[in-house]
Amino acid sequence: MSPQATPNRAAPAPKGAEPRGPRAPLGERLAAWRDQHFYGFFSSLGRLAARPWSTALTVLVLGFALALPLLFWLVFDNARELSGGLREAREVTAFLKPGLDARSASACADELRRRSDVAAVLLRTPEQGLAEFRQLSGFGEALDALQGNPLPTVLVLTPREATDLDEPPLVAALRADTRVDLVQYDAAWRRKLSGILHFGERVVAVVAALLALATLLVIGNTVRMDIQARSAEISVMQMIGASNGFVRRPFLYAGLWYGLLGAAFALLIVAAVELALAEPIGRLVDSYAHRFALHGIGLDAVAALVVASALLGWCGAWIVTARHLAAGRPG
């Protein structure tokens, strides 16, 4: 009996064989990836420019949402700098009785320096106080008309350790001293100032977080509407084999553009507010003889705003496109 013919079958590919088609060189693949990103970057900007009114409305909303936390932070930062070192200052000021002579004042200062809870004692004579007051107040001619020096000797004491007590033992001892006329220790007021500044910092953070969430939602909703308007085009691209990254890329760049344009408009709003308040702020600073200076927005804040806004736009667009792509690809 003759053996039956067996059908021709392709032999299985040996283990570790090369893939069927040669892959493109790495340089060509990187060039194609770069061209696709460039196309998505500029084509998304062209789509925004093709509908100027809706784009302008979205950018206006984003600009105001981003400008408000920036203005709040600017006000808080200036208030924190104006407070200076008040929160950390812990000196105790003792005003001696006006009739006390220099020898008794020096003896009082030496006694206080020997206390274990005192780190340093600074003695300011009436002459030094009058010279400082003359320099800071600008009433030199009026002070020349005085018959004598009305200022007392002042002792400025630095406690060795900070305390949260409203009246530490050092302050109580100074109040009981018959040579001391007045003791100034504003620890309670400094704690209140620190609490107010901490509360202001938390308010700025909460407002910034809420408005950042609003920015994310506005950009996400705008990109979602764009996806719905192009749903047929997206389906066709998916049917011919477009990857999720290819479909997602132009919408991500659209969100990035929304974020950047919103940040630019927010900076314009902040600059307009600074320009509108420049004259009254200048008069206020002049009235205090330039003892403090207010600052505007700096380059670090500008960079932080631009980066944060661009990230919010990118994330909002990514969330929306990922949700759309998760619904499945057409069969």
Protein Blocks (a to p, Z undefined) as FASTA:
>chain_A
ZZdddddddddddehiacfbdcddfklmmmmmmmmmmmmmmmmmmmmmmmmmlmmmmmmm
mmmmmmmmmmmmmmmmmmmmmnmmmlmpccdcddddfklcfklmmmmmmmmmmpmkbfbd
cdddfklmmmmmmmmnopmmmmmmpmbdfbdcddddddfbdcfbfbdfklmmmmmpmkbm
bdcdffkmmmmmmmmmmmmmmmmmmmmmmmmmmmmmmmmmmmmmmmmmmmmmmmmmmmno
pafklmmmmmmmmmmmmmmmmmmmmmmmmmmmmmmmmmmmmmmmmmnoopaccddddfkl
mmmmmmmmmmmmmmmmmmmmmmmmmnopcZZ
